[in-house]
Each structure stands twice: as C-alpha cells, then as structure tokens.
Amino acid sequence: MPKQRLSEELWHTLGSLGIRKPFRSRRKRRSSAGIGYPVVKPTGVPTVPLGVDVQDISSRVPRSLAPGVPNLMICNLRSLAPKVDELECVMEFNGVDISCITETWLTNEIPDSHVSLKDYTLFRKDRSSHGGGLAVYIRSSIPCVVLSKADLRGAVSETMWLHVKPFRLPRSETVDWFLRRYPEALVCVTGDFNPASTKISPAVFKRMSGLTQIVKVLTRDTGTLDWCLTNSPKCLSDPKQLPKIGRSDHYCVFVQQAPSILEGGKRTIIKRDTRDSALRDFGRWITSFSWEDVSSLDTCEEKFDLFYRIMSDAVNRFLPLKSFRVHSSDKPWISPKIKFWVARRQHALSRFGENSYAFKMWRNKVQWAITSAKKIYYDTKVKGLKETNVGKWWKEVKNLAGISDDSGQWYCQLVDGDVVDSVATLCDRINDFFVNLTREFVPLTPDDVAGIATFVTVNQ
C-alpha cells in the first residue's frame, strides 16, 4: 500500500498531542525536518513561521538549536531618520541581531513607521530637546521587553534597559533578580560614554559593578567614545570597526559571540610545505631559472603578469599546500610528526606493555621531539619578546614550563604531597619559620621603655 501524505494541520495536531513518532532517515538519524522545527539562519536565530505563536515555537525548539549570543552593533548616528536605508544595508550585510543607536535626534513628529526596519522590532526613547535620543533594533524572532522599573534607571536620565529573552529561558522581573538566579547570564551596557567629557574610566565600572569595557577600536577619529560594558568579556569576540554611516562622525562597532573551544575543537588548517628540503629545491630553481622571456616583453603589465604566473607555478610545485588536522588545545610547538609518534607510543604501550623495548623506544623519541620543538619555538618565537614585550615573553615562558594556568602557581610547585600536602600546610610552615626567628627575644615591659625620652615636633 503506498504511503499517504497527511495534511499539515493534522501533522501539527498529532505532534501537539504527543502521539506522533519522529521521522527517522535510513541512517537512523533524527531528522529535524519532520517535526516542524524552524529554519535556522547563519546568525543562529530561528525564524518564526507566519501564523505560529512564539511561545509554541519556543516549547518545540530543541536545546541544540537554541540561539547563542546575538550579533551586536553599536553606532552613534547623529540623526537616524535620513540614514535608515544605509543602516538597514549595513545590518543586513553583517547579520546584526541587535543594533544599539545613540544620538538619534528623533522627535514626536517622526512616527515609528518612518524609521522602522523589516524583520526588526524598534524601541526608541526621544529627548525632549534637540539632539540625543536612543533607539534599539532587535530582530523580530528574538523575544524582548522593555524594563521600566524605577530601580534600574538610577541617576542617568537617558537610558533604556531591554530584557532580551532567548528561547527556553524563564521570564524575570528585573535584571538583578535574573542575575541572582542565573549568575552566568550575559549583561551588555552600550552607548556613547564620551570619557573625555564625563571623566569616567573603565576601571570605575570594573570596580563598582564588575563590568568590563571591551571596545578597543576607535569609534571616532579622536578616540573610543562608544563603549560596550559586559560581565562576561570572554563570551564575546573582539569588537570590529565598521565604516561611518552617512555624515556621522562616529564609526560603528560590531560585536559577535566568541568562537567556542567546545564547538569544532578539531579543525583543518592549510599551509605550505616549508621544510628545509623543499626550500633548498626552490632556491636551486630560482637561482638557475632564465628570466629572458620576462625581460623581453614590452610593457610593465605584461612583465608582471608573466612573472606572477611563473612564480605561482613554481611555489605550488616546490612548496605545495598541505592540510593538517589540529585541535584548539594543541600547543603551538606540537607538530603532526610528534602526534604520530605519540600514537605509536600509545599503541606500543597497549600492545607490549610499559617494560617493552618498543614502548621505551617511542617514549624516548617523543620526549626528545617535544624538547627539541620547545627549544626551536623559544628561539624563533619567544626569545625576541624579552626586549619588546616582557609580559608576553613571561606568559610564553610559563606556557613552555607548563605553569600557565591557576593550578601552576609558584606555591603549587612546593606542594609535594608528602611533607607538604596542601597549600594551607605550606602557609603554616612559612608562618612558623618567621615566628621562630624571634622566639628567643624577650618581650619589653613598661619599665624598659619608661626612661626613653620622647620628642614632639610642632609645626606652625
């Protein structure tokens, strides 16, 4: 009997009642197309189909398709109305999910329809006088609400707090309540801080609220006026500078989610074969090749084209491109050769045991290779930093020594697990040492200091 196709309405009804089996392909892998999942755009934000409630979609979106950190853009436009079309092009080209605009210069006479963008929700806060004003564009598929609580306004009059709620997270009343219950929530405070006029510094925000200023690029030709303060700077990538929009004197700033180490830990890199043997072959060719065909041409453009073709063919022939699989946690001195030897060592260990000749041979080879690779890496990459960047040099030296993380602090090197079994024991031993230095001293009594003359100096 041939299979019959159910209607879309009946299909969703069966799914809502929980009596529909998920579709499985021939490879026994769950397919997301058979259970009505929304299409995921490159930005990672699901697009809500027309006629479907957002809450209904959020209840059916799997955890793997939940959106991550949205792409953020910060911009001081200095009059939003005449630059709406250009702003829309910039946001569409960069895949912006949230755009925070300052200096909108909007008034009550300008309706929302004049500055609204397709597929975006507009939130605006106009200033009663000339200039100023805030506006935020948030992609329509991202649930959000304006927080108008009095305790969030503070002493700054021109602020606007928005609660952007990704799918599968509960609603909350205030940001403080949300952070108390979800300490790992991401908070971003953006705007034109103008530190030269306001006399504020990022260190003040870091000390008072724990927020870090991550914008390092110029947002104006004279300095960095537009900031992005966040409680999780490692969650966001380094902000990028975008061109000015219209006649605005401020650059736009684009902030994305930082690439995760857990996602795609292994990657393929392509680089040329620069071994000594390949470089020697290339050197012999370039020193013996005849360039008469190039010099015989008439125009400079023809000479350049022929020279470029000859050099490209030679580089691809003598220094070919090769692909390598690397892991994000690999040390910079680890090479494919060392990885191959490590695999052979582990194979010998599992097959012949740790006392076998094969295991000891590959173990010694691995140790020698790592020691040599570290020495070469230090001589070529780290040694010169001691004169130019001492901080980076020290960081690389600790990385080479294996003490770059918190567990490798200097005092941890003194904890041997036998005499000193913990850091607390180490502190007690150091304290006892300094106490014993003065143990034989006799304490002074009041009679010992009674005859000491006291001099008092009065300055007028």
C-alpha positions in Angstrom: 0.0 0.0 0.0 1.6 3.4 -1.0 2.3 5.9 1.8 -0.2 8.7 2.2 0.8 12.3 3.0 -1.0 13.8 5.9 -2.2 17.4 5.9 -0.1 20.0 7.6 -2.8 20.8 10.2 -3.3 17.1 11.1 0.5 16.7 11.3 0.9 19.5 13.9 -2.1 18.3 15.8 -0.6 14.9 16.2 2.6 16.4 17.4 0.9 18.7 20.0 -0.9 15.6 21.4 2.4 13.7 21.7 1.2 10.7 19.6 3.3 11.3 16.5 6.6 9.4 16.1 9.5 11.5 14.9 10.7 10.8 11.4 13.9 8.8 11.1 16.0 8.5 8.0 17.5 5.3 6.7 20.7 6.1 8.6 18.8 6.0 11.9 19.5 9.7 12.5 16.8 12.0 13.7 15.7 14.5 11.1 14.7 18.0 12.2 12.6 18.5 9.0 9.9 16.0 10.1 8.8 17.7 13.4 8.3 21.3 12.3 11.5 22.9 13.5 12.0 26.5 12.3 14.7 27.1 9.8 18.0 28.3 11.4 19.7 31.2 9.7 23.5 31.7 9.7 23.2 34.0 12.7 21.9 31.2 14.8 18.4 32.7 15.4 15.4 30.6 14.4 13.0 32.3 12.1 9.4 32.1 13.4 7.0 30.8 10.7 4.0 33.0 10.0 0.9 32.3 11.9 2.7 30.4 14.7 2.9 31.6 18.2 6.3 32.4 19.6 5.7 30.6 22.9 4.6 27.5 20.9 7.8 27.6 18.8 10.0 28.1 21.9 8.5 25.0 23.5 9.3 22.8 20.5 12.8 24.2 19.7 15.5 21.6 20.8 18.3 22.7 23.0 20.8 22.2 20.2 19.0 24.8 18.0 18.6 27.4 20.8 20.2 30.7 19.7 23.5 31.8 21.2 24.8 35.3 21.9 23.2 37.6 19.3 25.3 39.7 17.0 25.5 43.3 18.4 26.2 46.6 16.7 26.9 49.9 18.4 26.5 53.1 16.5 26.4 56.9 17.1 24.4 58.0 14.1 23.8 61.7 14.7 20.3 61.8 13.1 18.7 58.5 12.4 15.9 59.5 10.0 17.9 60.3 6.9 20.2 57.3 7.3 17.7 54.5 7.8 18.3 52.9 4.3 22.0 52.8 4.8 21.7 51.5 8.3 19.5 48.7 7.0 22.1 47.7 4.4 24.9 47.6 7.0 22.8 45.5 9.4 21.7 43.1 6.7 25.2 42.7 5.3 26.8 41.9 8.8 23.9 39.8 10.1 23.2 42.1 13.0 20.6 40.8 15.5 20.6 43.8 17.9 21.6 47.4 16.9 22.0 50.0 19.7 21.8 53.5 18.3 22.7 56.8 20.1 22.2 60.4 19.0 19.0 59.5 17.0 17.8 63.2 17.1 14.2 61.9 16.7 11.1 63.8 17.9 7.5 63.1 18.4 6.7 64.4 15.0 8.6 61.4 13.4 6.5 58.3 13.5 7.9 54.8 14.1 6.9 53.8 10.5 9.4 56.3 9.1 12.4 54.7 10.9 11.3 51.1 11.2 13.1 48.2 9.5 11.8 45.0 8.1 12.1 41.9 10.4 13.2 44.1 13.3 11.4 45.5 16.4 12.1 49.1 17.2 12.4 50.6 20.7 13.1 54.3 20.9 13.5 56.9 23.6 13.5 60.5 22.3 14.8 63.5 24.0 12.5 66.5 24.5 15.2 68.9 23.5 17.3 69.0 20.3 19.8 66.1 19.9 20.3 63.0 21.9 17.8 60.1 21.8 18.2 56.3 21.9 16.9 53.6 19.6 17.4 49.8 19.6 16.5 47.5 16.7 16.0 43.8 17.8 15.3 41.0 15.3 11.7 40.2 15.4 12.3 36.5 16.1 14.0 37.3 19.5 11.6 37.8 22.4 12.3 41.0 24.3 10.6 43.5 26.6 11.5 47.0 28.0 12.4 47.1 31.7 10.8 50.2 33.1 11.5 49.5 36.7 12.4 52.6 38.8 15.4 50.9 40.4 17.0 50.3 37.0 17.0 54.0 35.9 19.5 55.3 38.5 20.9 58.7 38.2 21.3 58.7 34.4 18.2 60.1 32.7 18.8 58.9 29.1 18.9 55.2 29.5 16.9 52.3 28.2 17.0 48.8 29.6 15.9 45.8 27.5 15.4 42.2 28.6 16.3 40.0 25.6 15.0 36.5 26.4 16.4 33.7 24.3 14.2 30.6 23.9 13.9 28.1 26.7 14.6 30.6 29.5 12.0 31.7 32.1 10.7 35.3 32.4 12.1 37.6 35.1 11.1 40.9 36.6 14.4 42.7 37.0 18.0 42.3 35.9 19.2 42.0 39.5 16.7 39.2 40.1 17.8 37.4 37.0 21.5 37.7 37.8 20.9 36.4 41.3 19.1 33.3 40.0 21.2 32.9 36.8 24.8 34.2 37.7 26.1 33.2 34.3 23.7 35.5 32.4 25.2 37.9 29.9 24.7 41.6 30.5 25.8 44.3 27.9 25.6 48.0 28.6 26.3 50.1 25.4 26.2 53.7 24.5 28.2 56.9 23.9 30.1 57.4 27.2 32.4 60.1 26.0 35.0 59.6 28.7 36.9 62.8 27.8 33.9 64.9 28.8 32.4 62.8 31.5 35.7 62.0 33.2 34.8 58.3 33.7 37.1 55.4 33.2 36.5 51.7 32.6 38.3 50.9 35.9 35.5 52.6 37.8 32.8 50.3 36.2 35.0 47.3 36.7 35.5 48.0 40.4 31.9 49.1 41.2 29.8 46.7 39.0 32.2 44.1 37.6 31.6 45.2 34.0 34.5 45.2 31.6 34.8 47.6 28.7 35.7 45.5 25.6 35.7 48.1 22.8 39.4 48.7 21.8 39.0 50.1 18.3 38.4 53.8 17.6 34.8 54.8 17.5 35.7 58.3 16.4 38.8 59.7 14.9 39.8 61.2 18.2 39.3 58.2 20.4 37.0 55.5 21.8 33.8 57.2 22.8 31.3 54.3 22.4 31.7 51.5 24.9 30.3 48.1 25.4 30.4 47.0 29.1 29.8 43.3 29.8 30.1 41.0 32.7 31.5 38.2 30.5 34.1 39.5 28.1 35.4 36.0 27.2 31.9 35.2 25.8 32.3 38.0 23.1 34.8 38.3 20.4 37.0 41.4 19.9 34.8 44.2 18.6 35.3 45.2 14.9 35.2 48.7 13.5 32.6 49.3 10.7 32.5 52.4 8.4 30.7 55.5 9.3 27.0 55.7 8.2 26.2 58.9 6.3 27.7 62.0 7.7 28.1 60.7 11.2 31.5 61.3 12.8 31.3 58.0 14.7 32.3 54.6 13.4 30.0 51.6 14.0 31.2 48.8 16.3 30.3 45.1 15.6 30.4 42.5 18.4 29.9 38.8 17.9 30.0 35.7 20.0 33.4 34.4 20.6 34.2 31.1 18.9 33.8 28.3 21.4 36.5 25.8 22.1 34.0 23.0 22.6 32.3 23.7 19.2 34.5 22.4 16.4 37.5 21.6 18.6 39.3 20.0 15.7 39.8 22.0 12.5 41.7 21.7 9.3 44.4 24.2 8.5 46.2 24.6 5.2 49.8 25.7 5.0 52.7 25.3 2.6 55.4 22.8 2.9 58.4 24.9 4.2 60.7 22.1 5.1 64.4 22.7 4.5 64.5 20.2 1.7 61.6 22.0 -0.1 63.2 25.4 0.4 66.5 24.1 -1.0 64.8 22.8 -4.1 63.0 26.1 -4.6 66.3 28.0 -4.1 68.1 25.9 -6.7 65.3 26.5 -9.2 65.1 30.3 -8.7 68.8 30.8 -9.0 69.1 28.8 -12.2 66.0 29.8 -14.0 66.3 32.1 -17.0 64.2 35.2 -16.9 64.8 36.2 -20.6 61.2 35.7 -21.5 60.1 38.2 -18.9 62.6 40.9 -19.8 61.9 40.6 -23.5 58.3 41.8 -23.1 57.5 45.5 -23.9 55.1 46.7 -21.2 55.4 46.6 -17.5 52.0 45.0 -17.1 52.9 42.1 -19.4 56.1 41.5 -17.5 54.3 41.5 -14.2 51.7 39.0 -15.4 54.2 36.6 -16.8 56.4 36.9 -13.7 53.4 36.3 -11.4 52.4 33.2 -13.3 55.9 31.7 -13.3 56.4 32.4 -9.6 52.9 31.0 -8.7 53.6 27.8 -10.6 57.0 27.4 -9.0 55.7 28.0 -5.5 52.9 25.5 -6.0 55.3 22.9 -7.4 58.1 23.2 -4.8 56.1 24.5 -1.8 52.7 22.8 -2.2 49.8 23.4 0.1 49.1 20.7 2.7 46.2 20.2 5.0 46.7 19.4 8.7 44.2 18.5 11.4 44.8 20.4 14.6 42.9 20.8 17.9 42.2 24.1 19.6 44.0 22.9 22.7 47.2 21.9 20.9 50.4 23.7 22.0 52.0 25.9 19.3 55.1 23.7 19.2 53.2 20.4 18.6 53.6 19.1 15.0 51.9 16.3 13.1 55.2 14.3 13.5 55.0 14.5 17.3 51.3 13.5 17.2 52.2 10.5 15.0 55.0 9.4 17.4 52.7 9.8 20.4 50.1 7.5 18.7 52.9 4.9 18.1 54.0 5.1 21.7 50.4 4.6 22.9 50.0 1.7 20.6 53.2 0.0 21.8 52.1 0.6 25.4 48.7 -1.1 24.9 50.1 -4.0 22.9 53.5 -4.8 24.5 53.4 -3.1 28.0 55.5 -0.4 29.6 58.6 -2.6 30.1 58.8 -3.5 26.4 61.6 -2.3 24.1 59.1 -0.8 21.6 57.4 1.4 24.2 60.7 2.7 25.6 62.0 3.5 22.2 58.9 5.5 21.2 58.7 7.1 24.6 62.3 8.4 24.3 61.6 9.6 20.8 58.5 11.6 21.9 60.4 13.2 24.8 63.3 14.2 22.5 60.9 15.6 19.9 59.0 17.7 22.4 62.2 19.0 24.0 63.6 20.0 20.6 60.3 21.5 19.4 60.1 23.7 22.6 63.7 24.9 22.1 63.0 25.8 18.4 59.8 27.5 19.4 61.5 29.6 22.0 64.4 30.6 19.8 62.2 31.6 16.9 59.0 33.0 18.5 59.6 33.8 22.2 63.2 34.9 22.7 62.8 38.2 20.9 59.8 39.2 23.1 62.1 39.7 26.1 63.2 43.0 24.7 59.9 44.2 23.1 57.1 42.7 25.2 58.2 41.4 28.6 54.7 40.5 29.7 54.0 38.3 26.7 57.5 36.8 27.0 56.8 35.8 30.6 53.4 34.3 29.6 55.0 32.2 26.9 57.8 31.1 29.2 55.2 29.9 31.7 53.3 28.1 28.9 56.5 26.3 27.9 57.1 25.3 31.6 53.5 24.1 32.0 52.5 26.6 34.7 50.3 28.9 32.6 47.1 28.1 34.4 46.0 28.8 38.0 47.0 25.3 39.2 50.6 26.0 38.2 51.3 29.0 40.5 54.7 29.1 42.1 53.5 27.9 45.5 52.0 24.8 44.0 55.5 23.7 43.0 56.3 23.5 46.7 53.4 21.1 47.5 55.0 17.7 47.1 52.1 15.7 48.7 54.4 14.2 51.3 55.9 16.7 53.7 53.6 19.5 52.4 50.3 18.0 51.4 48.3 21.2 50.8 48.7 25.0 50.3 47.3 25.5 53.9 50.1 23.4 55.3 52.7 25.4 53.2 51.3 28.6 54.7 51.6 27.3 58.2 55.2 26.2 57.7 56.2 29.6 56.3 54.4 31.3 59.2 56.2 29.0 61.8 59.5 29.8 60.2 59.2 33.6 60.6 57.8 33.1 64.2 60.9 31.0 65.2 63.2 33.8 64.1 62.1 36.0 67.1 61.2 33.2 69.5 64.3 33.8 71.7 63.6 37.6 72.0 62.5 38.8 75.5 59.3 41.0 75.3 59.7 44.6 76.5 58.0 45.7 79.7 56.6 49.1 80.6 59.6 49.7 82.9 62.0 49.1 80.0 60.6 52.0 78.0 59.8 54.4 80.8 63.2 56.1 80.7 63.1 56.7 76.9 62.8 60.4 76.1 60.0 61.4 73.8 60.4 64.3 71.4 57.4 66.1 70.0 57.7 68.4 67.0 55.1 71.1 66.5 54.8 72.7 63.0 53.1 76.1 62.8 
